[in-house]
């Protein structure tokens, strides 16, 4: 792990403290992660959970973890996402833990739900609402949710998560649509507060609509104040269209620059 200024922050220490209190649900005695987890994973917890600046911008946005088999990656991953859910301050945020197969996703959910059940103080049982049939854990305080899903392009298209963990990425990558879906997940994370002014990236497979781009540009008259309203039902590609327009017109005669502000109620 390279030297990072956030590893010693109070937020990083708080994240590790929460992580360490979680207990292994399928081991005799249910030991706490403080004594059962490897130190190598605590640095990941520190880097991800402690790297949020005062302005809300997250500096470490992705971590790629490559370790041998039987290193408790799925268990640690479940603990990381439960920690993220507990530390989250954003109302109704959505966190995803995605496994390549139903078996892996079920194991991840069993670990996450089991850690909540294993809390000897009963705090997690009171705060978290576990829905086994939906593979969902909801924080009663913030209404934020941790959803454990099997990798499926149909299910994951259009999501806007606050955090995502992809378990066994090497298996997920065998899907022909893996790159496209992961790109859409990345794009869906842009509207959250940490990236409130970023223009969303276009998906890998995108159908340009030059007629609509022309119509948008005609509505933007240089030297005049104007407002163009793009209105269509959900799923018709409004965000993709405006993102394409922003990428293609910034710096031209129609626009000297672009500022993107997401106004989702959840953001």
C-alpha positions as CSV (number, residue, x, y, z in Angstrom):
1,X,0.0,0.0,0.0
2,X,1.6,3.3,-1.0
3,X,1.8,6.1,1.5
4,X,-1.6,8.0,1.6
5,X,-2.4,11.0,3.9
6,X,-5.8,9.6,4.8
7,X,-4.6,6.3,6.3
8,X,-4.1,8.0,9.6
9,X,-7.2,10.1,9.6
10,X,-9.9,9.9,12.2
11,X,-12.4,8.7,9.6
12,X,-10.1,5.9,8.7
13,X,-9.6,4.9,12.3
14,X,-13.4,4.9,12.8
15,X,-13.8,2.7,9.8
16,X,-11.3,0.1,11.1
17,X,-12.9,0.2,14.5
18,X,-16.3,-0.7,13.0
19,X,-14.8,-3.3,10.8
20,X,-12.9,-4.9,13.7
21,X,-16.1,-5.2,15.8
22,X,-17.9,-7.3,13.2
23,X,-17.8,-11.0,13.9
24,X,-17.3,-14.1,11.7
25,X,-20.8,-15.7,11.7
26,X,-19.7,-19.2,10.5
27,X,-16.7,-19.9,12.8
28,X,-16.9,-21.5,16.2
29,X,-17.0,-18.8,18.9
30,X,-17.8,-16.1,16.3
31,X,-14.5,-14.3,16.8
32,X,-14.3,-10.5,16.0
33,X,-12.5,-9.4,12.9
34,X,-10.1,-7.6,15.3
35,X,-8.5,-10.9,16.0
36,X,-9.5,-12.9,12.9
37,X,-8.9,-10.6,9.9
38,X,-5.6,-10.0,8.2
39,X,-3.9,-6.6,8.6
40,X,-3.6,-6.3,4.8
41,X,-7.3,-5.8,4.4
42,X,-7.4,-3.1,7.1
43,X,-5.3,-0.9,4.8
44,X,-8.0,-1.3,2.2
45,X,-10.7,-0.3,4.7
46,X,-8.6,2.8,5.7
47,X,-7.9,3.9,2.1
48,X,-11.5,3.6,1.0
49,X,-13.4,4.7,4.0
50,X,-10.9,7.4,5.2
51,X,-10.1,9.1,1.9
52,X,-13.1,11.6,1.9
53,X,-12.0,15.2,2.0
54,X,-13.8,17.9,3.9
55,X,-15.6,19.0,0.7
56,X,-17.0,15.5,0.4
57,X,-14.8,14.4,-2.5
58,X,-13.5,10.8,-2.3
59,X,-9.8,10.6,-3.3
60,X,-9.5,6.8,-3.5
61,X,-12.4,5.7,-5.7
62,X,-11.3,2.2,-6.8
63,X,-9.3,-0.6,-5.3
64,X,-8.3,-3.7,-7.2
65,X,-7.5,-6.5,-4.8
66,X,-5.7,-9.6,-6.2
67,X,-5.1,-12.4,-3.7
68,X,-4.8,-16.2,-3.7
69,X,-7.8,-18.4,-3.0
70,X,-8.9,-19.2,0.6
71,X,-8.0,-15.7,1.9
72,X,-11.5,-14.9,3.0
73,X,-12.0,-12.3,0.2
74,X,-15.8,-12.8,0.2
75,X,-16.1,-12.6,4.0
76,X,-13.9,-9.5,4.2
77,X,-15.8,-7.9,1.2
78,X,-19.1,-8.4,3.0
79,X,-17.6,-6.9,6.2
80,X,-16.4,-3.9,4.1
81,X,-19.8,-3.3,2.7
82,X,-21.5,-3.5,6.1
83,X,-18.9,-1.0,7.3
84,X,-19.7,1.3,4.4
85,X,-23.4,1.0,5.2
86,X,-22.8,1.9,8.8
87,X,-20.6,4.9,8.0
88,X,-22.8,6.2,5.2
89,X,-24.5,9.6,5.8
90,X,-26.4,9.9,2.5
91,X,-30.1,9.2,2.9
92,X,-31.4,6.3,0.8
93,X,-28.0,5.5,-0.7
94,X,-27.6,2.2,-2.5
95,X,-24.6,-0.1,-2.1
96,X,-24.1,-3.1,-4.2
97,X,-22.2,-6.3,-3.6
98,X,-22.1,-8.3,-6.8
99,X,-21.0,-11.9,-7.2
100,X,-20.4,-13.8,-10.5
101,X,-22.8,-16.6,-9.6
102,X,-25.8,-17.1,-7.3
103,X,-23.7,-19.3,-5.0
104,X,-21.1,-16.6,-4.5
105,X,-23.8,-13.9,-4.0
106,X,-25.6,-16.1,-1.5
107,X,-22.4,-16.7,0.4
108,X,-21.7,-12.9,0.5
109,X,-25.2,-12.2,1.8
110,X,-25.0,-15.0,4.4
111,X,-21.8,-13.4,5.7
112,X,-23.1,-9.9,5.8
113,X,-26.4,-10.9,7.4
114,X,-24.6,-13.3,9.8
115,X,-22.4,-10.5,11.0
116,X,-25.4,-8.4,11.9
117,X,-27.0,-11.4,13.7
118,X,-23.7,-12.1,15.5
119,X,-23.5,-8.7,17.2
120,X,-23.5,-9.6,20.9
121,X,-24.7,-6.2,22.0
122,X,-27.8,-6.3,19.7
123,X,-27.0,-2.9,18.2
124,X,-26.8,-4.1,14.6
125,X,-30.0,-6.1,14.9
126,X,-31.9,-3.0,16.0
127,X,-30.3,-0.7,13.4
128,X,-30.4,-3.0,10.4
129,X,-33.4,-4.6,8.7
130,X,-32.4,-7.8,6.9
131,X,-34.6,-9.2,4.1
132,X,-33.3,-12.6,3.2
133,X,-35.7,-13.2,0.3
134,X,-34.6,-10.0,-1.3
135,X,-30.9,-10.3,-0.3
136,X,-31.1,-6.8,1.0
137,X,-30.0,-5.1,4.2
138,X,-31.5,-1.7,5.1
139,X,-30.1,0.9,7.6
140,X,-33.2,2.0,9.5
141,X,-31.6,5.4,10.3
142,X,-30.7,6.5,6.8
143,X,-32.9,4.2,4.7
144,X,-29.7,3.3,2.8
145,X,-29.5,-0.3,1.5
146,X,-27.0,-2.9,0.8
147,X,-28.1,-5.2,-2.1
148,X,-26.4,-8.4,-2.8
149,X,-26.9,-9.4,-6.5
150,X,-25.7,-11.9,-9.0
151,X,-24.0,-10.3,-12.0
152,X,-26.7,-9.7,-14.6
153,X,-26.7,-7.0,-17.3
154,X,-30.5,-6.6,-17.1
155,X,-30.5,-6.1,-13.3
156,X,-27.5,-3.8,-13.1
157,X,-28.3,-1.4,-16.0
158,X,-29.3,2.1,-14.9
159,X,-28.2,1.7,-11.2
160,X,-26.8,4.7,-9.3
161,X,-24.9,3.2,-6.4
162,X,-22.9,5.0,-3.7
163,X,-20.5,2.1,-3.5
164,X,-20.0,-1.2,-5.3
165,X,-17.9,-4.3,-4.6
166,X,-17.4,-6.8,-7.4
167,X,-16.5,-10.2,-6.0
168,X,-14.4,-12.5,-8.2
169,X,-13.9,-10.0,-11.0
170,X,-12.0,-12.7,-13.0
171,X,-15.2,-14.7,-13.2
172,X,-17.4,-11.7,-13.9
173,X,-15.1,-10.8,-16.8
174,X,-16.0,-14.0,-18.6
175,X,-19.4,-12.4,-19.4
176,X,-19.5,-10.9,-22.9
177,X,-21.2,-7.8,-21.5
178,X,-19.0,-7.4,-18.5
179,X,-17.1,-4.3,-19.7
180,X,-20.3,-2.6,-20.8
181,X,-22.1,-3.2,-17.5
182,X,-19.1,-2.2,-15.4
183,X,-18.8,1.0,-17.4
184,X,-22.5,1.7,-16.7
185,X,-22.0,1.1,-13.0
186,X,-19.1,3.6,-13.0
187,X,-21.2,6.1,-14.8
188,X,-24.1,5.6,-12.4
189,X,-21.8,6.5,-9.5
190,X,-21.0,9.9,-10.9
191,X,-24.2,11.7,-9.7
192,X,-23.5,11.0,-6.0
193,X,-22.3,13.9,-3.9
194,X,-18.6,13.1,-4.2
195,X,-18.8,13.8,-8.0
196,X,-21.6,16.2,-8.2
197,X,-20.2,18.4,-10.9
198,X,-18.8,15.6,-13.2
199,X,-20.3,15.0,-16.6
200,X,-21.4,11.3,-16.8
201,X,-19.3,9.1,-19.1
202,X,-21.0,7.6,-22.1
203,X,-21.6,3.9,-22.1
204,X,-19.3,1.7,-24.3
205,X,-22.2,0.9,-26.6
206,X,-23.9,4.2,-27.4
207,X,-26.2,5.2,-30.3
208,X,-25.6,8.8,-31.3
209,X,-28.6,10.9,-32.2
210,X,-27.3,13.8,-34.4
211,X,-30.8,15.2,-35.0
212,X,-31.4,15.7,-31.3
213,X,-27.8,17.1,-30.8
214,X,-28.6,19.7,-33.5
215,X,-31.8,20.6,-31.8
216,X,-30.0,21.1,-28.5
217,X,-27.3,23.3,-30.2
218,X,-29.9,25.5,-31.9
219,X,-31.5,26.1,-28.5
220,X,-28.2,27.4,-27.2
221,X,-27.9,30.9,-28.9
222,X,-24.4,32.5,-28.3
223,X,-24.7,35.8,-26.4
224,X,-28.3,35.1,-25.2
225,X,-29.7,33.6,-22.1
226,X,-31.8,30.6,-22.8
227,X,-33.1,27.4,-21.2
228,X,-33.7,24.1,-23.1
229,X,-35.9,21.5,-21.4
230,X,-35.4,17.9,-22.3
231,X,-38.4,15.9,-21.3
232,X,-39.0,12.1,-21.8
233,X,-40.0,9.1,-19.7
234,X,-37.5,7.2,-17.6
235,X,-35.1,5.1,-19.6
236,X,-35.3,7.0,-22.9
237,X,-31.7,8.2,-22.7
238,X,-32.0,11.8,-21.5
239,X,-28.8,11.7,-19.5
240,X,-26.9,10.0,-22.2
241,X,-28.1,12.5,-24.8
242,X,-27.1,15.5,-22.6
243,X,-23.8,13.9,-21.7
244,X,-23.1,13.4,-25.4
245,X,-24.0,17.0,-26.2
246,X,-21.8,18.3,-23.3
247,X,-18.8,16.3,-24.5
248,X,-19.2,17.3,-28.1
249,X,-20.1,21.0,-27.8
250,X,-17.9,22.1,-24.8
251,X,-15.4,24.6,-26.2
252,X,-17.2,25.3,-29.5
253,X,-19.2,28.3,-30.5
254,X,-22.2,26.9,-28.7
255,X,-20.5,26.6,-25.3
256,X,-17.3,27.9,-23.7
257,X,-17.6,25.3,-21.0
258,X,-20.0,22.9,-19.3
259,X,-21.1,22.6,-15.6
260,X,-23.1,19.5,-14.7
261,X,-25.3,19.5,-11.7
262,X,-27.3,16.4,-10.7
263,X,-30.6,17.2,-8.9
264,X,-31.8,13.7,-8.1
265,X,-33.8,13.8,-4.8
266,X,-31.5,11.1,-3.4
267,X,-28.4,13.2,-4.1
